Every structure is written in structure tokens, then in C-alpha cells.
Amino acid sequence: MRVAVIGAGAAGLATVKALLDAGCEVVAYERGDRPGGLWTDTYASLHLNTSKGRTEFADFPMPAGWPDYPSAALVAGYLADYADRFGLTSHIRFGTTVTRVEPAWTVTTDQGDTERVDAVIVANGHNWRPRHPEPGYPGTFDGLQMHAHDYRTPEVFRDRRVLVVGMGNSAMDIAVDASHTARGPVLLSARHGVHIVPKYLFGRPADATGGAIAALPWRLRQAIAERLLRVAVGTPQRYGLPAPAGGLFQNHPTVSDTILHRLTHGEVVPRPGIDRLDGAKVVFTDGTIDAVDVIVWATGYRVHIPFLSEEWLGPDPESLPLYRRVFHLDDPALAFVGLMQSTGAAFPVVEAQAKLAAAYLSGKLILPSAAAQRQAVDRDLRAAVDRWGPHARPHMRVDFDSYVAALHREIARGGSR
């Protein structure tokens, strides 16, 4: 079995390793010049927002002497060491972009090369195609606009009046960074609120607390965790931020110790959603008007898989139904690793997905019937819509602990078939 893997970030590397372990022949394509994907080119202050014990690959623990929340530079080095330790690099073609994948199965690159393979695993990630507000806000803006994807250091904000739009982890990190160099307080705008979780709760990494109650039903976990959070730091409204749009474990929380500190000291100032742009000013929905020099759109990313046709992706790749979030329902020889949104860390999830895909492609497990796969996808989607709602990428959402456990059970059941 010869398998093409597209991407050599964390998901791609875990996939190459799993395939090699299963005895497959592997060729991987990576448009960058080294393994690690987005971790090799990030903003300077980025650190993990999940603790190392909950983030590391099971097959390659992070060093015991590392801090609980390693920097992006350490994580990039960790992924490079992972590739070296398991001999993955020689199977990766760097500086190569896949331009087309066609059944059954041909991979074409930007260098004009075409290769036939038995299966394709897409592991190109979904945090690299910036998403901007749609529709755009009325009016025009005279200053600098940038997406969080392009941010590297806070020097770009020196002596400028800065507005950050968004409430995710990147928005909070950038607002905190900018507050040390900007002119005046940094404005932080959001239409909807999120839960803000500190990195430590009661002296332990916050996600370790979540892991301790992972076996409980999610609604019970939600009630316990929300109460602990209120005791530890209070509600976002106490800091002038909008109320969360949903409960904890429903909307993805923002993990940050520093944003609350900067809010309470007035270095970051909350604003509601934007009403319109007005030259050198921004008008907010509560009627507030502020002069702004730079707007940072920390508004997330959209799934982009340009090398596959709509025949395989449907009209919206974010709604692509996949069995166990891995196998294409029309042909499981087309698989995906990392096309999900986890309530926890990503690395253990993609590691488990990679092992499931490798077990199938190497003949070590049999999948259920096509009808059973579709029933399982429909069942999972109903549960996801009930938990996250119909407009929050429910196809892609997975509960970290229960999902990883389910993949391990799938491997065992598929082997017994």
C-alpha cells in the first residue's frame, strides 16, 4: 500500500509515523522547508494553551523539565525532534505544493510531477486560510488592517492606537502584546463573549482539572467546571466583557492568564461589536467612537482544501461528513487527519486519527458497512448540533477525551472484525 500524505505539520507527521509503523510505503508533501507546519512560523509570544501533559504525543512525551505551557519555539523543536526520532524526514518532499488530487488516486504538484498512489490522507491543517468578517462592515478605514495570521511581533503597534477584533486565544495574546507598545489602551471588540479560563486552577494546569472529570457526562462536567471557574476568576462580565454566548465545553473557551490582568489595569479596554468604519475612526454598536490606527482581525480561519474538487468536498468543506472524522463516506481510501475542532489539545487527537487510518489502510482493521458508517455520522452530527448548535461547525467538533477513547475502541473493534 503506497499512501500520499499532504502536509507535514503535527497531523502530517503523526500520519507518516503511523503509516510507517503499519508497514505502508509513504510519500508526504509539504510546501514549507521543514517539518512542523504553522509552529515553525508564529508570533513571538505564542505558547501552548493546553498543558504539555495533555498535548504531547503518546509515542513521544515532551521533556519532563519543560514548563507546563511550552513556547511555540519549543513545540516547533519538539516536532522536528519527533520527525528525526522516527525517521520521518526522508519520506517528506519539502517545498512542494499539491495542486490536484484525483481518484483513484493521482497526486499532482506545482512542479508538474504526477504520482499514482493507493490512498491519500489529507493533513494540511485548517488554521492557515484567514477568515474575515462577512459581510464586511460598512464604511472605509484609513489605517492599517491585518489578520492575526500575519502578526509576528508587537513592534508593528508601536505608538499606534490599536483595535483587536475577536475573543479567541490569538485575539487575547495579540491584545496583551499590543498593550505594551501601543499608544493608549488597546481596544478589544467582540460581538459575542467566551469563557476565559486561566492556565492554572488551584495550582494545577486548568486542563488537568478537566481531565480529572472527563469520564462524566459533558453537561455535568460543564456545571462543575463553570462553578470552579466562577470561584477562581469570576465571570467575563466582571471584566467588562460580553457574557459567553454558550456554556463552557460548548463554545471553545479562551485560555489566558494575562488578558484579565491587562483588563483590570486598563491597558486593554473592552468594546462591543463594530457598527461601521469611518475613516480614521471606528463606530461601535453602543455608539462609542474611537480613533484607531490599526485593526487586527483575529476572526479565525476557514477550511481550505484547494486540491480536491467539490465532488469530494461538497459545497462547504466545514460540513464534510466523515466516518469518525477520518474516512470519506464514498471512498475510505481518501482520509483526513486533523479536520476537526477539539475541546482540548490537537496532538493526541491527530495521533489517534493517524493510527486509525493506518490500521485500515494496512489491512489491520475492517470498517463497518457503508450504511452503518452513514448512520454513525448522522448520530454524531445530531449530538454535536445538540451540544454546539447548528452554526458552530458541528460536523468538525469533537470532545477531546471521549473522542480519543472512541478511536481506540474503533481500532480494537475493527481488528476483531
ChimeraX attribute file (.defattr): number of C-alpha atoms within 10 A of each C-alpha:
attribute: neighborCount
match mode: 1-to-1
recipient: residues
	/A:1	13
	/A:2	17
	/A:3	24
	/A:4	25
	/A:5	28
	/A:6	30
	/A:7	31
	/A:8	32
	/A:9	25
	/A:10	30
	/A:11	29
	/A:12	31
	/A:13	30
	/A:14	28
	/A:15	34
	/A:16	33
	/A:17	24
	/A:18	21
	/A:19	26
	/A:20	18
	/A:21	15
	/A:22	18
	/A:23	15
	/A:24	18
	/A:25	17
	/A:26	22
	/A:27	19
	/A:28	26
	/A:29	23
	/A:30	24
	/A:31	19
	/A:32	18
	/A:33	13
	/A:34	18
	/A:35	28
	/A:36	26
	/A:37	24
	/A:38	17
	/A:39	19
	/A:40	20
	/A:41	14
	/A:42	18
	/A:43	20
	/A:44	14
	/A:45	15
	/A:46	18
	/A:47	18
	/A:48	17
	/A:49	23
	/A:50	21
	/A:51	22
	/A:52	21
	/A:53	18
	/A:54	19
	/A:55	20
	/A:56	20
	/A:57	21
	/A:58	13
	/A:59	11
	/A:60	13
	/A:61	13
	/A:62	20
	/A:63	11
	/A:64	9
	/A:65	6
	/A:66	11
	/A:67	11
	/A:68	20
	/A:69	19
	/A:70	17
	/A:71	18
	/A:72	20
	/A:73	17
	/A:74	17
	/A:75	21
	/A:76	22
	/A:77	16
	/A:78	18
	/A:79	23
	/A:80	20
	/A:81	15
	/A:82	24
	/A:83	24
	/A:84	13
	/A:85	11
	/A:86	14
	/A:87	13
	/A:88	22
	/A:89	19
	/A:90	12
	/A:91	17
	/A:92	24
	/A:93	19
	/A:94	18
	/A:95	13
	/A:96	19
	/A:97	18
	/A:98	21
	/A:99	15
	/A:100	16
	/A:101	22
	/A:102	14
	/A:103	16
	/A:104	14
	/A:105	16
	/A:106	16
	/A:107	21
	/A:108	17
	/A:109	17
	/A:110	13
	/A:111	11
	/A:112	8
	/A:113	10
	/A:114	14
	/A:115	12
	/A:116	16
	/A:117	19
	/A:118	16
	/A:119	21
	/A:120	27
	/A:121	25
	/A:122	24
	/A:123	28
	/A:124	26
	/A:125	24
	/A:126	18
	/A:127	14
	/A:128	16
	/A:129	14
	/A:130	18
	/A:131	17
	/A:132	15
	/A:133	11
	/A:134	6
	/A:135	6
	/A:136	10
	/A:137	12
	/A:138	11
	/A:139	12
	/A:140	14
	/A:141	19
	/A:142	13
	/A:143	15
	/A:144	13
	/A:145	13
	/A:146	14
	/A:147	18
	/A:148	24
	/A:149	22
	/A:150	14
	/A:151	16
	/A:152	15
	/A:153	14
	/A:154	19
	/A:155	13
	/A:156	14
	/A:157	19
	/A:158	14
	/A:159	14
	/A:160	19
	/A:161	22
	/A:162	27
	/A:163	28
	/A:164	28
	/A:165	26
	/A:166	23
	/A:167	26
	/A:168	21
	/A:169	20
	/A:170	23
	/A:171	24
	/A:172	25
	/A:173	21
	/A:174	24
	/A:175	32
	/A:176	24
	/A:177	21
	/A:178	29
	/A:179	24
	/A:180	19
	/A:181	19
	/A:182	23
	/A:183	16
	/A:184	17
	/A:185	23
	/A:186	30
	/A:187	22
	/A:188	25
	/A:189	23
	/A:190	20
	/A:191	17
	/A:192	15
	/A:193	22
	/A:194	23
	/A:195	27
	/A:196	25
	/A:197	25
	/A:198	20
	/A:199	22
	/A:200	18
	/A:201	17
	/A:202	9
	/A:203	7
	/A:204	12
	/A:205	20
	/A:206	20
	/A:207	22
	/A:208	17
	/A:209	15
	/A:210	17
	/A:211	14
	/A:212	10
	/A:213	15
	/A:214	16
	/A:215	11
	/A:216	11
	/A:217	10
	/A:218	17
	/A:219	14
	/A:220	12
	/A:221	18
	/A:222	18
	/A:223	14
	/A:224	14
	/A:225	19
	/A:226	19
	/A:227	11
	/A:228	15
	/A:229	19
	/A:230	12
	/A:231	11
	/A:232	14
	/A:233	16
	/A:234	15
	/A:235	20
	/A:236	18
	/A:237	12
	/A:238	12
	/A:239	16
	/A:240	14
	/A:241	23
	/A:242	22
	/A:243	15
	/A:244	17
	/A:245	13
	/A:246	17
	/A:247	17
	/A:248	23
	/A:249	21
	/A:250	21
	/A:251	18
	/A:252	20
	/A:253	21
	/A:254	21
	/A:255	23
	/A:256	20
	/A:257	16
	/A:258	15
	/A:259	24
	/A:260	20
	/A:261	14
	/A:262	19
	/A:263	21
	/A:264	13
	/A:265	11
	/A:266	14
	/A:267	19
	/A:268	26
	/A:269	21
	/A:270	19
	/A:271	23
	/A:272	22
	/A:273	18
	/A:274	20
	/A:275	17
	/A:276	18
	/A:277	19
	/A:278	17
	/A:279	14
	/A:280	15
	/A:281	17
	/A:282	22
	/A:283	18
	/A:284	18
	/A:285	13
	/A:286	11
	/A:287	11
	/A:288	12
	/A:289	16
	/A:290	16
	/A:291	15
	/A:292	23
	/A:293	22
	/A:294	21
	/A:295	20
	/A:296	22
	/A:297	23
	/A:298	26
	/A:299	21
	/A:300	22
	/A:301	16
	/A:302	15
	/A:303	18
	/A:304	17
	/A:305	18
	/A:306	12
	/A:307	16
	/A:308	18
	/A:309	13
	/A:310	12
	/A:311	7
	/A:312	16
	/A:313	16
	/A:314	13
	/A:315	11
	/A:316	10
	/A:317	18
	/A:318	19
	/A:319	15
	/A:320	16
	/A:321	21
	/A:322	22
	/A:323	22
	/A:324	19
	/A:325	23
	/A:326	24
	/A:327	23
	/A:328	19
	/A:329	19
	/A:330	10
	/A:331	13
	/A:332	20
	/A:333	21
	/A:334	23
	/A:335	25
	/A:336	30
	/A:337	30
	/A:338	26
	/A:339	25
	/A:340	21
	/A:341	19
	/A:342	18
	/A:343	18
	/A:344	23
	/A:345	21
	/A:346	20
	/A:347	19
	/A:348	22
	/A:349	27
	/A:350	26
	/A:351	25
	/A:352	24
	/A:353	30
	/A:354	28
	/A:355	23
	/A:356	27
	/A:357	25
	/A:358	27
	/A:359	23
	/A:360	20
	/A:361	24
	/A:362	17
	/A:363	12
	/A:364	16
	/A:365	20
	/A:366	16
	/A:367	17
	/A:368	15
	/A:369	9
	/A:370	14
	/A:371	10
	/A:372	12
	/A:373	18
	/A:374	16
	/A:375	13
	/A:376	16
	/A:377	18
	/A:378	16
	/A:379	11
	/A:380	20
	/A:381	19
	/A:382	15
	/A:383	13
	/A:384	21
	/A:385	16
	/A:386	12
	/A:387	19
	/A:388	18
	/A:389	15
	/A:390	13
	/A:391	8
	/A:392	16
	/A:393	15
	/A:394	22
	/A:395	26
	/A:396	20
	/A:397	22
	/A:398	20
	/A:399	17
	/A:400	18
	/A:401	19
	/A:402	14
	/A:403	19
	/A:404	18
	/A:405	12
	/A:406	13
	/A:407	20
	/A:408	15
	/A:409	13
	/A:410	18
	/A:411	22
	/A:412	15
	/A:413	14
	/A:414	18
	/A:415	15
	/A:416	10
	/A:417	10
